[in-house]
Amino acid sequence: MGVEQLHAVPHLTTVLTGPLQKIERHFLDHQSMIEAWLRAQWLETPAPFYSSVDLRNAGFKVAPVDTNLFPAGYNNLNPSFLPLCIHAIQSAFERLCPTACHVLLVPENHTRNMPYFESLATLQDIVMRAGYDVRIGTLIEEITTAQDIELPSGRRIRLESMIRDGNRVGLDDFDPCVVLLNNDLSDGRPPLLQGLDQPVVPSLELGWSTRLKSAHFQHYHEVVNEFVSQLDIDPWLLEPLFRQCGEIDFMKREGEDCLAKNVTTLLAGIQRKYDEYQLDAAPYVVIKADAGTYGMGIMTVQSADEIRELNRKQRTKMAASKGGQGVTKVILQEGVPTFETWGTERAVAEPVVYMIDHFVVGGFYRVHTKRGPKENLNAPGMHFEPLSFAETCSNPDQRKAPDASPNRFYAYGVIGRLALVAAARELADRKPRSP
């Protein structure tokens, strides 16, 4: 693999890189302190099993816009960093279940999503190479006998029906030590997996049936403010402003006034920061379902009037998220435009950072040729360009400019891990307290 491919990085199409380069230089100058601070966080609140974080680099700020605790997309990572993934899996299992040797992998309830199955095959391969016997048990009730699925890559996965025996779950001839969830539980917590003697990781508490993005970003806000108290950085440069609205019914137009009021308030807050940094840009707000993934239930607005003018098609789109779940709560998030582009077409791109345990193990750029810098890129038509975050996230080159690709990757790794600290605190909040 050539140097160009290993350290591929999109272009920034903005000249507003001053504050961002200042952030990156601060990170480089305070690397030892940053790593020590993060180590202390993992001792206090251990990281979730795995995660991915969508980032937005606006040139003047870089911030996470979503954190997924049941990530897919492992097939899009740079294969050069498979050894790091293996090491991180070993570390995670040794911490969570030191005696584990058999792992039951529980995927999403897809039956035709080949890209997801490619990711599942890659994840199974990583866990197997880490030294574990791993098989895939499906929650799809219609699958009663083993089903082999041939993948476009030439690989094959086998889905098997799970069996519950008392407080243990497994397969017909397979008694796992631990259950590894790769299902975000948008449809709720499966009774089959509740009350088990075996560890279930990530916790059922972190599924979208109970988790809220607004809660995550409240934790992230607190994490960032603690983090920057040791650095001379405005926390706004590392986080999106946000607000939350509950009791929304887009089809009945209930909660519309609350939504419009919060849009106005949030836009005013963003404008104040734009004025402070003399940014000649129009602020915008991204409205998302407060629970859910797959880029569903998302819209952008630049004024409260747009809320009241939604047509039926737009309201229908916002009324349901993955699996047809109704949207009753939304998070309003500061829109962070991406000014990174990929290739000769200058396609809009955004980085996604992957972590297993507390290790950054890779990432990729999500690229979309048909979307603009303010739009959601997690949509049909996107493709992925793998990147080598892993090496450079912990080993930046201080001799190079702060915006050189190894150092930019380090900054992305820091932001990703700050989001991971927030997720760890989410999990700690949901664990039963000792009497």
Helices and strands as residue ranges (DSSP letters): H 3-6, E 11-12, H 18-29, H 31-44, E 50-57, E 62-68, G 74-76, G 79-81, H 82-96, E 102-107, H 114-129, E 133-138, E 147-150, E 156-161, E 163-165, E 168-170, E 178-182, G 191-193, E 200-201, G 204-206, H 213-228, G 235-238, E 242-245, H 256-276, E 285-289, E 298-301, H 305-308, H 312-319, G 322-324, E 330-334, E 340-342, E 347-356, E 359-368, E 382-387, H 389-393, H 405-430
